[in-house]
């Protein structure tokens, strides 16, 4: 039995907190994959619409990579009419045949935590600068020629006082989004590449775009736009 060889690759996105790790089938001719469909992203528990957001993020990057993409409504229609499950690997060939695609992109949310607000106590430092006054006696000459004295008040410097007090503050902590994805070749049901990534979450939509972008950039050498002569 000949075991498929995979090449490992990773990509660190500059300016992001995410590192995508992928395994790519090294001996496959990726020029055979031009038309794809995205299936299989279910919502994370308690986060309706999260699967749809990830599908949209992957679709945008697949289009940018040069793939022909099946419209999402068509994918849902076929799955519904034929009662096929996108999570069933055995159904990949049938789904792909009905959609007329070369490959299917499956994925799932592996980890999701919402950003949350935490009430904490913060040190607040108040700094006061109070002037330091001194009284000085100066000699003066009166109009009649006699010598007198006068008292004057001058600022000699400043005294700095620091007062530390505790105040309640609300701090927003980032959440986390983890995603895995794989591209399956329809004629043979082979996994052409598999990748995963995780990133901090401030808004789900931004995090979905970050994760999808980093996984697909890590397999950039397999894109149709990179394989054109």
C-alpha angles and dihedrals in degrees: 000000000000113000117213115248120229129197116216121222138168134193128203112204111219112233094017135091095227131098117189119209118198141175116210127197098243101199098049124109101231092189085082090069114078107130120053142166130207117228139154109048106134122189118269111247109274093010110092113196095023093113091049091050091054093047089053092048093051092045092055092052094044090055090048088051091058102257124143104238131207112230113256095235090057091053092051091047094054093046091049098045095046094037091231122159117227089206092060110092090198090063094057095095093049094045091048093048093051092048093044095232135142095220143009126220111217124186147160140196107252098181135011132172123170121232109256140194119240125195111222140162118252130193112241116193120206115196120200127186114201121187120242111223127202129186118226130190117223128191116236135184117233122220090254091057098256121129120243139167135238133195120231131183117219135179108244097181144304134282114218118213123189119199118188118201134171121239131181113248132183113225124190113220120202120248127217136244123194122185136178125194138176135189114223123198107228102213093056103015088234119157105239096186138351126199143172137191142171131199142171117274126224097146119008094226093055092047092048090054091047094051095043091047095049095048093049094044088054088061095040094129089067095055119115089232089059095047098053113116 
